[in-house]
Amino acid sequence: MKINKIIPFAFLLLCSLGWAQHDSIVPLREVVVSDTRLWSNTRALSKQTLNDSVISLQPASLTQLLQFNSLISLKQNGYGMVSSPTFRGTTAQQTAVIWNGININSQFNGQTDFNTINAWNFDQVVIQAGGGSVAYGSSAIGGSVHLNNDLLFGQHFKQNLQLNYGSFETSSANYKLSAGSQNWSVGGAVSMNRSENNYPLLNTSGLKNQNGQYQNLSLNAQAGYQFSRHQSIQLYTQTYDEQRHFTGPIGSSPKSMYRDLNQRSLLSWNYQKARFKSQLKGAFLSEQYQYYFDYNLQDVQSSRAQTYLVQSELSYQFSRKFELQSVVSYFETRAVGANIGQSKRQIGAGTLLAKINFSSKLSGEVSIRQEQTSAYKSPFLFSVGTVYQPLKSYTIRTNISRNFRMPTFNDLFWQPGGNPDLKAENSFQFELGQEFTYRKMQFTFTAYHNQMQDLIQWQPQNGSIWSPVNVASVKAYGFESSFKNRFVMEQHQLELQAGYGYTVSEDQKRQLQLTYVPMHKCTASLAYVFKGFRCYSQLVYSGKVYTLADHKAALTPYAVANAGVFYHFTAGFGWTLGVQIQNISNELYQSVPGSPMPGRNYQLQLDIKL
């Protein structure tokens, strides 16, 4: 691998500039964020942050959290089963999931199952729309979902315990800890979830969801130490262990089961002095699964992949108006599986990013990235964005970028049928966003256009053998809008939020909307707080989706509403008791044919904060 070709001058330039600057006092930061590039280098892209108060309403599943609180559409093969996202008309493989700054999409199929992510384990979930491949590499074509853990320094000790029990013998226990001093910070979270998941199937004669039971355990931990006002070290770890049975279409007798174990570790050393910043990261990612066609038999298919990452980030602020940053990284992934044999991938990547403040009202971002690997030919990537604020209450954002998705191990090496000659998927996109704020009201509107080439599709070759080829050309365009307002009158608080997305995603050969991409999605929520009393309601509407490429089959639109009531007791210690009702109207809906979702169901929740 020719890593010496990957922007070496950027690394050497910033090294020499960094050690030539003058010393000055830099105060300790109270909060250390794990993913600094999310806020410093992608300001021209729209972002939505879901904090812990929103996460606590749907802590067990990232799918449920995003379905009701974002414009990402989720396709589920039944409740709790495999869940895949559709972001701005793209495929599940074109949505990157970023854990503390590291891309964690599967090395096998190129996507993340959102039902394997317990949202409770993270301090914030950030949704970034638009192309982010320059910053985060493969898959960030439609957008990216960021799972962040923050380290809080300063004397504190906080604990939070949440217990849930509901319909279909569903239960969960979630615990979170944060403690620290001036130099130390530690945190962690544990989530345990299980369910028989045997909900009645609406409009049937007594049938229930079969073979849908699941149980999972998720462990997160992070620790940080500040050696001085200039340097610190952080460690982040995550383990996810799950056993999940797979339900089948109505009338079938499924017996399949899936076991999955994911482990992630990230060590980061940070140095900051005057205008120079340095961050060195080392990470280890492991994914392993076992698929049982019949859990009563020993007929099992298994695969395992391990990824090692080393990354250096250096930045230097030449003046208040100009800052330059370089990122040099090296990945190595080794995989072994029943259908891919033993496979290995090495990737070297170099990124150069520049931030320019033209004036107090106008700023710009320019970024480039190049990768080198023996497995495929990577395109040259770029991103150019501007942020213009002519008025205090009005902001305009623009961004144009080239993005990509690399072929996965399954695409390249699956036997039989893998295609080692695949090219990376390409995307050219442009977006224009506007944001208006007035007091406690906020309104945003973003229009986008995305032209995608060389999309990878699996097609039958030589009879019954399927193989992936670069064939599809897709044009996706549309707009997203959101509205938020908060009213406060003495002890009464009322907050209203709404979002609407219009998406056209057409296969250019057929001139038809892609399958499982709704043209319309709308979300709305209303929350009311008075003293210790709190209640909320939320609604999601998803438009018609086609399930066949020729549009000969489709699923009807649906609207699902949830509501909850909570009361906070102050006697003794702070604790909150509440009840939530999901699918209030008992709506019959499904996002995959033959896999209906639950009707009306209930959940009790106890939340204790110490």
C-alpha positions in Angstrom: 0.0 0.0 0.0 1.3 3.4 -1.0 0.5 5.5 2.0 3.3 7.9 1.1 1.1 9.2 -1.6 -1.7 10.3 0.7 -1.2 14.0 1.4 2.1 13.6 3.3 2.9 17.2 3.0 -0.1 18.2 5.1 1.2 16.0 8.0 4.7 17.4 7.8 3.6 21.0 7.4 1.4 21.0 10.5 4.0 19.2 12.6 6.6 21.9 11.9 4.1 24.7 12.5 2.8 23.1 15.6 6.1 22.9 17.4 7.1 26.5 16.3 4.3 28.3 18.0 4.5 30.3 21.3 3.3 29.0 24.7 0.2 30.4 26.4 -2.2 29.3 29.1 -5.2 27.2 27.9 -7.9 26.7 30.5 -9.2 23.2 31.3 -12.4 22.3 29.5 -15.2 21.2 31.7 -16.7 18.8 29.1 -14.5 16.8 26.6 -16.4 15.8 23.5 -15.4 12.6 21.7 -16.1 13.7 18.2 -14.6 17.2 17.7 -14.9 17.1 13.8 -18.7 16.9 14.1 -18.9 20.5 15.4 -15.7 22.1 14.0 -15.5 20.9 10.4 -19.1 20.3 9.2 -20.8 23.5 10.2 -22.4 23.9 6.8 -24.4 20.7 7.2 -27.7 20.6 9.1 -27.7 18.8 12.4 -30.3 17.7 14.9 -29.3 16.8 18.5 -31.4 14.5 20.6 -30.4 14.9 24.3 -31.0 12.6 27.3 -34.5 13.9 28.1 -35.7 12.7 24.6 -33.6 9.5 24.6 -35.2 8.5 28.0 -38.6 8.1 26.4 -37.3 5.4 24.0 -34.1 4.2 25.6 -34.1 0.6 24.4 -34.1 1.1 20.6 -32.4 3.6 18.3 -35.1 2.6 15.8 -37.9 3.9 17.9 -36.0 7.0 18.9 -35.3 8.0 15.3 -38.6 7.0 13.9 -40.5 9.5 16.0 -37.9 12.2 16.3 -36.3 12.5 12.9 -37.0 12.4 9.2 -35.0 9.1 8.8 -37.4 6.3 7.7 -36.9 2.9 9.2 -37.8 -0.4 7.7 -38.4 -3.3 10.2 -39.0 -6.9 9.6 -41.4 -6.9 12.5 -40.9 -5.2 15.9 -37.4 -5.7 17.3 -36.2 -7.5 14.1 -33.7 -6.3 11.6 -34.1 -2.5 11.2 -32.5 -0.5 8.3 -32.6 3.2 7.6 -33.5 5.3 4.6 -31.9 8.8 4.8 -32.8 11.3 2.1 -33.7 8.6 -0.4 -30.6 6.5 0.0 -30.1 2.9 0.9 -29.3 1.5 4.4 -25.6 1.1 3.4 -25.4 4.8 2.5 -26.1 5.9 6.1 -23.0 6.0 8.3 -23.2 5.3 12.0 -20.4 7.0 13.9 -19.5 5.9 17.4 -17.4 8.6 19.2 -16.0 9.7 15.8 -15.4 6.2 14.4 -17.4 4.6 11.6 -18.9 1.3 12.9 -21.0 0.1 9.9 -20.6 -3.6 9.4 -17.6 -4.8 7.3 -19.9 -7.6 6.0 -23.0 -5.9 4.7 -22.0 -2.2 5.0 -24.9 -1.1 7.3 -25.9 -1.0 11.0 -29.0 -2.7 12.3 -30.6 0.1 14.4 -32.3 -2.4 16.6 -28.8 -3.4 17.9 -28.2 0.1 19.3 -29.5 0.9 22.8 -29.9 4.7 22.8 -29.7 4.9 26.6 -26.0 4.3 26.5 -25.2 7.6 24.9 -25.2 11.2 26.2 -26.4 12.5 22.9 -27.5 11.3 19.5 -26.8 13.7 16.6 -28.3 13.3 13.2 -26.2 15.0 10.4 -27.9 15.2 7.0 -26.0 15.3 3.8 -22.7 14.0 2.6 -20.0 13.4 5.2 -17.6 11.0 3.5 -14.7 13.5 3.6 -14.8 13.5 7.4 -16.1 10.0 8.1 -15.3 7.9 5.1 -17.5 5.2 3.4 -21.3 5.2 3.7 -21.9 8.8 4.7 -23.9 9.6 1.4 -27.4 10.2 2.7 -26.2 11.3 6.1 -24.8 10.0 9.4 -26.0 9.2 12.9 -23.5 10.0 15.6 -23.5 8.2 19.0 -21.5 10.3 21.4 -20.3 9.8 25.0 -19.0 13.0 26.7 -16.6 13.2 29.7 -17.6 15.8 32.4 -14.7 17.1 34.5 -15.3 18.9 37.8 -16.4 17.5 41.2 -19.6 15.6 40.7 -21.3 12.2 41.2 -24.5 11.3 39.3 -26.5 8.2 39.0 -29.6 7.4 37.0 -31.7 4.1 37.1 -34.6 3.5 34.8 -36.9 0.4 35.0 -39.5 -0.4 32.4 -42.1 -3.1 32.1 -44.8 -3.4 29.5 -46.9 -5.4 27.1 -45.8 -8.7 25.6 -43.6 -9.4 28.7 -41.2 -6.7 27.7 -38.9 -5.4 30.4 -35.7 -3.4 30.6 -33.3 -2.1 33.2 -31.0 0.8 32.5 -28.3 2.3 34.7 -26.0 5.3 34.1 -23.1 6.7 36.1 -21.0 9.9 35.8 -18.4 10.9 38.3 -15.4 13.2 38.3 -13.0 15.6 39.8 -10.7 18.4 38.5 -8.5 15.9 36.7 -10.5 12.6 36.5 -13.8 11.8 34.8 -15.5 8.4 34.5 -18.8 7.3 33.2 -20.7 4.3 32.1 -24.1 2.8 31.3 -25.7 -0.7 31.4 -28.8 -1.7 29.5 -30.6 -5.0 29.7 -33.7 -5.6 27.5 -35.8 -8.7 26.9 -39.2 -9.4 25.5 -41.4 -12.4 24.5 -42.6 -10.1 21.7 -45.6 -12.3 21.1 -48.0 -9.5 20.3 -51.4 -10.3 18.7 -51.6 -9.7 14.9 -54.3 -7.3 14.1 -57.2 -8.3 11.8 -56.4 -12.0 12.2 -58.3 -14.8 14.0 -56.2 -14.9 17.2 -52.8 -15.2 15.6 -49.7 -13.9 17.5 -46.3 -12.9 16.4 -44.2 -16.1 16.5 -40.5 -16.6 17.2 -39.9 -12.9 17.9 -38.4 -13.1 21.4 -35.1 -11.3 22.1 -32.8 -10.4 24.9 -29.7 -8.1 24.8 -27.1 -6.6 27.1 -25.2 -3.4 26.3 -22.2 -2.1 28.4 -20.6 1.3 27.9 -17.7 2.8 29.8 -15.5 5.9 29.4 -12.7 7.4 31.4 -10.5 10.5 31.1 -7.5 12.0 32.8 -6.1 15.5 32.4 -2.3 15.5 33.0 -2.1 19.2 32.7 -3.9 22.2 31.2 -2.4 21.1 27.8 -2.9 17.4 27.5 -5.4 14.6 28.4 -6.2 11.0 27.6 -9.6 9.3 27.1 -10.7 5.7 26.9 -14.1 4.6 25.4 -15.4 1.1 25.4 -18.6 -0.6 24.3 -19.9 -4.2 24.3 -23.2 -5.4 22.9 -24.3 -9.0 23.3 -27.7 -10.2 21.9 -29.7 -13.3 21.2 -32.6 -12.6 18.9 -35.1 -14.9 17.2 -36.3 -13.9 13.8 -40.1 -13.8 13.2 -41.4 -14.8 9.8 -44.4 -13.8 7.5 -47.9 -14.4 8.7 -48.8 -18.1 8.7 -45.2 -19.3 8.7 -43.5 -21.3 11.5 -40.0 -19.7 11.7 -37.3 -21.2 13.8 -34.3 -19.0 12.9 -32.1 -17.4 15.6 -29.3 -14.8 15.5 -26.6 -14.2 18.0 -24.4 -11.2 17.8 -21.4 -9.8 19.7 -19.9 -6.4 19.1 -17.0 -5.0 21.0 -15.4 -1.6 20.5 -12.5 0.2 22.2 -11.1 3.7 21.5 -8.0 5.3 23.1 -7.4 9.0 22.5 -4.5 11.3 23.5 -5.2 15.1 23.2 -2.6 17.9 23.2 -3.5 21.6 22.9 -1.2 24.5 23.3 -1.9 28.0 22.0 -2.9 27.6 18.4 -1.8 24.0 17.9 -4.0 21.0 18.6 -3.1 17.3 18.3 -5.1 14.2 18.7 -3.8 10.6 18.4 -6.4 7.8 18.3 -6.1 4.0 18.4 -9.2 1.8 18.1 -10.2 -1.8 18.0 -13.5 -3.0 16.6 -14.8 -6.5 16.6 -18.1 -7.9 15.1 -19.1 -11.5 15.3 -22.4 -13.2 14.6 -23.9 -16.7 14.5 -27.0 -17.4 12.4 -29.1 -20.5 13.1 -31.4 -21.6 10.4 -33.1 -23.8 13.0 -32.3 -23.1 16.6 -33.1 -26.7 17.5 -30.3 -27.9 15.3 -26.6 -27.2 15.1 -26.9 -25.8 11.5 -25.1 -22.5 12.1 -23.5 -19.9 9.9 -20.9 -17.6 11.5 -18.5 -14.8 10.6 -16.1 -12.6 12.5 -14.3 -9.3 11.6 -11.7 -7.4 13.5 -10.6 -3.8 12.6 -7.6 -1.9 13.9 -7.4 1.8 13.4 -4.6 4.4 14.0 -5.4 8.0 13.3 -3.5 11.3 13.8 -5.3 14.7 13.7 -3.3 17.9 13.7 -4.5 21.4 13.4 -3.0 24.9 13.5 -4.8 28.2 13.7 -2.8 30.7 11.7 -5.0 33.6 12.7 -8.6 34.3 13.7 -9.6 33.9 10.1 -7.8 30.8 9.0 -7.3 27.3 10.4 -5.8 24.2 8.7 -6.2 20.6 9.9 -4.8 17.3 8.6 -6.0 13.8 9.4 -4.0 10.7 8.5 -5.4 7.3 9.3 -4.7 3.6 8.7 -7.2 0.8 8.9 -6.7 -2.9 8.8 -9.6 -5.3 8.8 -9.4 -9.1 8.9 -12.5 -11.2 8.4 -13.3 -14.9 8.3 -16.7 -16.4 7.5 -18.6 -19.3 6.0 -19.2 -17.5 2.7 -16.2 -15.1 2.4 -13.4 -17.4 3.6 -10.4 -15.4 5.0 -10.3 -11.8 3.8 -8.2 -8.8 4.6 -8.4 -5.1 3.8 -6.0 -2.3 4.4 -6.9 1.3 3.9 -4.7 4.4 4.2 -6.5 7.7 4.1 -5.4 11.4 4.2 -7.7 14.4 4.7 -7.0 18.1 4.6 -9.5 20.5 6.0 -9.5 24.3 6.0 -11.7 26.8 7.8 -11.9 30.4 6.7 -13.7 33.3 8.5 -14.1 35.9 5.8 -15.9 38.2 8.2 -18.1 38.1 11.3 -21.0 37.1 9.1 -19.5 34.8 6.5 -17.3 31.6 7.0 -16.3 28.8 4.7 -15.0 25.2 4.8 -13.0 23.3 2.2 -12.0 19.7 2.7 -10.4 17.0 0.5 -9.8 13.3 1.1 -8.0 10.5 -0.7 -7.8 6.8 0.2 -5.4 4.0 -1.0 -6.3 0.4 -0.8 -5.6 -2.8 -2.8 -9.3 -3.9 -2.7 -10.8 -1.2 -4.9 -10.1 2.1 -6.5 -11.3 5.0 -4.2 -12.5 8.3 -5.7 -11.1 11.7 -4.8 -13.5 13.3 -2.3 -14.1 16.9 -1.6 -16.5 19.2 0.3 -17.0 22.9 0.1 -19.4 24.7 2.4 -20.4 28.2 3.5 -22.2 29.7 6.5 -23.7 33.2 6.1 -25.5 35.0 8.8 -26.7 38.4 7.5 -28.9 38.9 10.5 -28.7 37.6 14.1 -31.9 35.6 13.6 -31.2 34.4 10.1 -28.6 31.9 8.8 -27.9 30.5 5.3 -25.9 27.3 4.8 -24.6 25.8 1.5 -22.6 22.7 0.8 -21.4 20.8 -2.3 -19.6 17.5 -1.9 -18.5 14.3 -3.5 -19.1 11.1 -1.4 -18.7 7.4 -1.8 -19.4 3.9 -0.4 -16.8 1.2 -0.6 -17.8 -2.4 -1.5 -18.1 -4.6 1.5 -16.6 -8.0 2.2 -19.9 -9.6 1.1 -19.9 -7.6 -2.2 -16.3 -8.5 -3.0 -15.7 -12.0 -1.6 -19.1 -13.8 -1.1 -19.0 -17.3 -2.4 -20.4 -18.0 -4.8 -21.0 -14.7 -6.6 -18.6 -12.1 -5.1 -17.2 -9.5 -7.5 -13.7 -8.3 -6.7 -13.8 -5.8 -9.6 -16.5 -3.6 -8.1 -16.1 0.2 -8.1 -17.0 2.4 -5.1 -20.4 4.0 -5.3 -20.2 7.7 -6.1 -22.3 10.7 -5.1 -22.4 14.4 -6.1 -24.7 16.5 -4.0 -25.6 20.0 -3.2 -27.8 21.5 -0.5 -29.1 24.9 0.6 -30.3 25.4 4.1 -31.9 28.3 5.9 -32.6 28.8 9.6 -34.7 31.5 11.2 -34.9 32.0 15.0 -37.0 34.4 17.0 -37.0 34.3 20.8 -37.8 30.6 21.5 -39.0 29.8 18.0 -36.9 28.1 15.4 -37.7 27.3 11.8 -35.4 25.5 9.3 -35.7 24.6 5.6 -33.2 22.6 3.6 -33.4 21.7 -0.1 -31.0 19.1 -1.6 -30.1 17.3 -4.8 -28.0 14.1 -4.9 -26.8 12.3 -8.0 -25.6 8.8 -7.3 -23.6 6.6 -9.8 -22.3 3.0 -9.8 -24.7 1.9 -7.1 -24.1 -1.8 -6.3 -26.9 -4.2 -7.0 -27.0 -7.9 -6.7 -28.4 -9.5 -9.8 -28.8 -13.1 -11.1 -25.9 -14.3 -13.2 -25.7 -17.6 -15.0 -28.9 -18.9 -13.8 -29.4 -19.2 -10.0 -26.1 -17.5 -8.9 -26.4 -13.9 -7.8 -23.6 -11.4 -8.1 -23.1 -7.7 -7.3 -22.5 -5.3 -10.2 -22.2 -1.5 -10.6 -25.4 -0.7 -12.6 -27.7 1.8 -10.9 -27.9 5.5 -11.4 -30.2 7.3 -8.9 -31.3 10.9 -8.6 -32.5 11.9 -5.2 -33.9 15.4 -4.4 -36.3 17.0 -2.0 -36.5 19.2 1.0 -36.7 19.0 4.8 -38.3 21.5 7.1 -38.7 21.7 10.9 -40.4 23.9 13.4 -39.9 24.3 17.1 -41.4 26.7 19.6 -41.5 26.9 23.4 -44.1 28.8 25.5 -43.5 29.6 29.2 -46.1 31.2 31.4 -45.2 31.2 35.1 -44.9 27.5 36.0 -46.5 26.2 32.8 -44.2 25.1 29.9 -45.4 24.0 26.5 -43.1 22.8 23.7 -44.2 22.0 20.1 -42.0 20.4 17.5 -42.8 19.3 14.0 -40.8 18.1 10.9 -41.7 17.3 7.3 -39.6 15.7 4.6 -40.4 15.4 0.9 -38.2 12.9 -0.9 -38.0 11.9 -4.6 -35.5 9.0 -5.2 -35.6 7.7 -8.7 -33.9 4.9 -10.5 -32.8 6.7 -13.7 -33.3 3.7 -15.9 -36.8 3.0 -14.8 -37.8 6.5 -13.9 -39.5 5.1 -10.8 -39.2 5.8 -7.0 -36.9 3.4 -5.2 -38.4 0.7 -3.1 -39.0 1.4 0.6 -38.5 5.1 0.2 -41.6 7.1 1.3 -42.1 10.3 -0.6 -43.6 11.9 2.5 -42.7 11.7 6.2 -43.9 13.9 9.0 -43.3 13.9 12.7 -44.9 16.0 15.5 -44.6 16.2 19.2 -46.2 18.2 22.0 -44.9 18.3 25.6 -46.5 20.0 28.6 -44.8 20.5 32.0 -46.4 21.9 35.2 -44.5 21.6 38.5 -43.9 17.8 38.9 -46.4 16.8 36.2 -45.2 16.1 32.7 -47.0 14.7 29.7 -46.3 14.3 26.0 -47.7 13.1 22.7 -45.9 12.2 19.5 -47.0 11.3 16.0 -45.3 9.9 12.9 -46.8 9.7 9.4 -45.1 7.7 6.7 -46.3 7.8 3.1 -46.8 5.0 0.6 -43.8 2.9 -0.2 -43.3 0.5 -3.1 -42.0 -3.0 -2.3 -41.2 -4.0 -5.9 -39.0 -2.1 -8.3 -41.7 -2.1 -11.0 -44.2 -0.6 -8.5 -46.6 -3.6 -8.8 -46.7 -3.9 -5.0 -46.9 -1.3 -2.3 -47.6 -0.7 1.4 -50.2 1.8 2.4 -49.4 5.0 4.4 -49.7 4.9 8.1 -49.9 7.2 11.1 -48.9 6.1 14.6 -49.3 8.1 17.8 -47.8 7.6 21.3 -48.5 9.4 24.5 -47.2 9.4 28.1 -47.8 10.9 31.5 -45.2 11.3 34.3 -45.1 12.6 37.8 -41.9 13.6 39.6 -41.9 12.9 43.4 -39.5 14.9 45.5 -40.0 13.0 48.8 -36.8 11.3 49.9 -34.9 11.3 46.6 -35.9 12.4 43.2 -37.9 9.7 41.3 -40.4 9.8 38.5 -43.2 7.4 37.7 -45.0 7.3 34.4 -47.0 5.3 31.9 -46.7 5.3 28.1 -49.2 4.2 25.5 -47.8 3.3 22.1 -49.9 3.1 18.9 -52.9 4.7 20.7 -55.3 4.3 17.7 -54.4 0.6 17.3 -53.2 1.3 13.8 -52.6 -1.8 11.6 -49.3 -1.0 9.8 -46.1 -2.6 8.5 -42.9 -1.5 6.8 -42.2 -5.0 5.3 -44.9 -7.1 3.6 -46.1 -9.9 5.9 -44.5 -8.4 9.1 -47.1 -6.3 10.9 -46.1 -4.2 13.9 -47.8 -4.3 17.3 -51.2 -2.7 18.0 -51.9 -0.6 21.1 -49.5 -1.5 24.0 -48.5 -0.1 27.3 -45.3 0.5 29.3 -44.7 1.5 32.9 -41.5 3.5 33.7 -39.7 4.3 36.9 -36.8 6.7 36.8 -34.6 7.4 39.8 -31.9 10.0 39.8 -29.3 10.2 42.6 
